[in-house]
């Protein structure tokens, strides 16, 4: 009885926290990432059931791209009051940014799908490794440099890590059970392998895919 009451109260507390953060997001749209996290976690079973008719690749990659585009939309809304030259986005134009963002998120999530179908990484692994990629690559490494040079460097890096890591983490959260147990148990050397795979896809996207896409616009 006490256990049921505790779980029920925990869910209600998280739900109302999500509502409060939605209100804060009206003035700072990047705050929406927190209620997104909360509500997907609270209703992950329902979301999993909703996408269950889809094949695992489509469910994982599709949900990851969708979550990524939601986060990108929050970033666009957050940057709209700024002059175009100061917007920290793939493109200062919102629609172009979403177009380019689709391919960015597709590359990241597809890389994780290829890794996860073979190796049993945990949700924490996905979150941390993707977050580290974001910190290392955002603004040409300026965020990583700031960790060692400015007082607010670490809090800013943590925020950047959450923004980058959330979309594949949430995709795995709602599909993890479908990956099954017939995968290689993760070992220490799998972590640098995953980090290398994420870096390679980032380099391919940045050096070849992004310039090509921009040439089409």
C-alpha positions as CSV (number, residue, x, y, z in Angstrom):
1,X,0.0,0.0,0.0
2,X,2.8,2.4,0.9
3,X,4.7,1.6,-2.2
4,X,1.7,2.4,-4.4
5,X,1.1,5.6,-2.6
6,X,4.8,6.6,-3.0
7,X,4.8,5.9,-6.7
8,X,1.5,7.7,-7.2
9,X,2.7,10.8,-5.3
10,X,6.0,10.7,-7.3
11,X,4.2,10.7,-10.6
12,X,1.9,13.5,-9.5
13,X,4.8,15.6,-8.3
14,X,6.7,15.1,-11.6
15,X,3.5,16.0,-13.5
16,X,3.0,19.2,-11.7
17,X,6.7,20.0,-12.0
18,X,6.4,19.6,-15.7
19,X,3.4,22.0,-15.8
20,X,5.4,24.6,-13.8
21,X,8.4,24.3,-16.2
22,X,6.0,24.7,-19.2
23,X,5.0,28.0,-17.7
24,X,8.6,29.1,-17.3
25,X,9.2,28.1,-20.9
26,X,6.8,30.8,-22.2
27,X,9.5,33.4,-21.6
28,X,12.5,31.0,-22.2
29,X,11.5,28.3,-24.7
30,X,14.6,26.2,-24.0
31,X,13.0,25.4,-20.6
32,X,10.6,23.2,-22.6
33,X,13.3,20.5,-22.8
34,X,12.7,19.8,-19.1
35,X,8.9,19.1,-19.4
36,X,9.6,17.2,-22.6
37,X,11.9,14.9,-20.6
38,X,9.4,14.6,-17.7
39,X,6.3,13.9,-19.8
40,X,8.0,11.4,-22.0
41,X,9.3,9.6,-18.9
42,X,5.9,9.6,-17.3
43,X,4.1,8.4,-20.4
44,X,6.8,6.2,-22.0
45,X,4.6,3.1,-21.8
46,X,1.8,4.8,-23.7
47,X,4.3,6.2,-26.2
48,X,5.9,2.8,-26.6
49,X,2.5,1.3,-27.2
50,X,1.6,4.0,-29.8
51,X,4.7,3.3,-31.9
52,X,4.7,-0.4,-31.4
53,X,3.2,-1.1,-34.9
54,X,6.3,0.4,-36.4
55,X,9.4,-1.6,-37.0
56,X,12.2,-1.1,-34.4
57,X,14.4,0.9,-36.8
58,X,11.6,3.2,-37.8
59,X,10.3,3.5,-34.2
60,X,13.8,4.4,-32.8
61,X,15.0,6.6,-35.6
62,X,11.7,8.2,-36.2
63,X,11.1,9.1,-32.5
64,X,14.6,10.3,-32.1
65,X,14.3,12.6,-35.1
66,X,11.0,13.9,-33.9
67,X,12.3,14.6,-30.4
68,X,15.3,16.3,-32.0
69,X,13.1,18.5,-34.1
70,X,11.1,19.5,-31.1
71,X,14.3,20.5,-29.3
72,X,15.4,22.4,-32.4
73,X,12.1,24.2,-32.4
74,X,12.6,25.3,-28.8
75,X,16.1,26.6,-29.8
76,X,14.6,28.5,-32.8
77,X,12.0,30.1,-30.6
78,X,14.7,31.0,-28.1
79,X,16.8,32.6,-30.8
80,X,14.1,34.5,-32.7
81,X,14.4,37.7,-30.6
82,X,18.1,37.9,-31.6
83,X,19.5,39.4,-34.8
84,X,20.1,36.8,-37.5
85,X,23.8,37.1,-37.1
86,X,23.7,36.2,-33.5
87,X,21.5,33.1,-33.7
88,X,23.4,29.9,-32.7
89,X,21.6,27.6,-35.1
90,X,22.5,25.7,-38.2
91,X,20.7,28.5,-40.1
92,X,19.2,31.8,-38.9
93,X,16.2,31.0,-41.0
94,X,13.8,28.8,-39.0
95,X,12.5,26.7,-41.8
96,X,16.0,26.1,-43.2
97,X,17.3,25.3,-39.7
98,X,14.6,22.6,-39.3
99,X,15.4,21.2,-42.7
100,X,19.1,20.9,-41.9
101,X,18.3,19.8,-38.4
102,X,16.3,16.9,-39.7
103,X,19.4,15.4,-41.3
104,X,21.6,16.2,-38.3
105,X,19.3,14.3,-36.0
106,X,18.9,11.5,-38.5
107,X,22.6,11.0,-38.6
108,X,23.1,10.9,-34.8
109,X,20.1,8.7,-34.1
110,X,20.9,6.3,-36.9
111,X,24.5,6.0,-35.6
112,X,23.0,5.1,-32.2
113,X,20.7,2.6,-33.7
114,X,23.5,0.8,-35.4
115,X,25.4,0.7,-32.1
116,X,22.5,-0.3,-30.0
117,X,21.3,-3.2,-32.1
118,X,24.7,-4.9,-31.5
119,X,25.8,-3.7,-28.1
120,X,23.7,-3.4,-24.9
121,X,24.5,0.2,-24.0
122,X,22.4,1.7,-21.2
123,X,20.3,4.8,-21.4
124,X,22.9,6.5,-19.3
125,X,25.6,5.5,-21.7
126,X,23.6,7.0,-24.6
127,X,23.0,10.2,-22.6
128,X,26.6,10.7,-21.5
129,X,28.3,9.9,-24.7
130,X,26.0,12.1,-26.8
131,X,26.3,14.9,-24.3
132,X,30.1,14.7,-24.4
133,X,29.9,15.0,-28.2
134,X,27.8,18.1,-27.9
135,X,30.1,19.7,-25.4
136,X,33.2,18.9,-27.6
137,X,31.7,20.2,-30.9
138,X,29.3,23.0,-30.0
139,X,30.6,26.4,-31.3
140,X,33.7,24.9,-32.6
141,X,34.9,23.7,-29.3
142,X,34.3,27.0,-27.5
143,X,32.0,25.3,-24.9
144,X,34.7,22.7,-24.0
145,X,37.3,25.5,-23.8
146,X,35.0,27.5,-21.5
147,X,34.9,24.6,-19.0
148,X,38.5,25.4,-18.2
149,X,38.6,29.2,-18.6
150,X,35.3,30.7,-17.3
151,X,33.4,30.4,-14.0
152,X,30.2,29.6,-15.8
153,X,31.9,27.1,-18.2
154,X,30.8,24.0,-16.4
155,X,27.1,24.9,-15.9
156,X,26.9,25.9,-19.5
157,X,28.6,22.7,-20.7
158,X,26.1,20.7,-18.6
159,X,23.2,22.5,-20.2
160,X,24.6,21.9,-23.7
161,X,25.2,18.3,-22.9
162,X,21.5,17.9,-21.9
163,X,20.3,19.6,-25.1
164,X,22.4,17.4,-27.3
165,X,21.9,14.1,-25.4
166,X,18.1,14.3,-24.8
167,X,16.8,13.2,-28.2
168,X,18.6,9.9,-28.6
169,X,18.1,9.2,-24.9
170,X,14.3,9.7,-25.1
171,X,14.2,7.6,-28.3
172,X,15.9,4.8,-26.4
173,X,13.7,5.3,-23.4
174,X,10.6,4.5,-25.4
175,X,12.1,1.6,-27.4
176,X,14.7,0.0,-25.2
177,X,12.6,-3.2,-24.4
178,X,12.3,-3.9,-28.1
179,X,16.1,-4.3,-28.6
180,X,15.9,-7.6,-26.7
181,X,18.7,-9.4,-24.9
182,X,20.5,-11.0,-27.8
183,X,23.2,-8.3,-27.9
184,X,26.8,-8.2,-26.9
185,X,27.3,-7.1,-23.3
186,X,29.0,-3.8,-23.3
187,X,32.7,-3.8,-22.4
188,X,35.1,-0.9,-21.6
189,X,36.4,-0.8,-25.2
190,X,32.9,-0.3,-26.5
191,X,32.8,3.2,-25.0
192,X,35.7,4.7,-27.1
193,X,34.2,2.8,-30.1
194,X,30.9,4.5,-29.6
195,X,32.6,7.9,-29.1
196,X,34.6,7.4,-32.3
197,X,31.4,6.4,-34.2
198,X,29.6,9.5,-33.0
199,X,32.6,11.7,-33.9
200,X,32.9,10.2,-37.4
201,X,29.2,10.8,-38.2
202,X,29.5,14.3,-36.9
203,X,32.6,14.9,-39.1
204,X,30.9,13.4,-42.2
205,X,27.8,15.5,-41.6
206,X,29.7,18.7,-41.0
207,X,32.3,18.3,-43.8
208,X,30.2,16.8,-46.6
209,X,26.5,16.5,-45.9
210,X,25.8,20.0,-44.5
211,X,27.7,21.9,-47.2
212,X,25.9,19.8,-49.8
213,X,22.5,20.5,-48.3
214,X,23.3,24.2,-48.0
215,X,24.2,24.2,-51.7
216,X,20.7,23.0,-52.6
217,X,19.1,26.0,-50.8
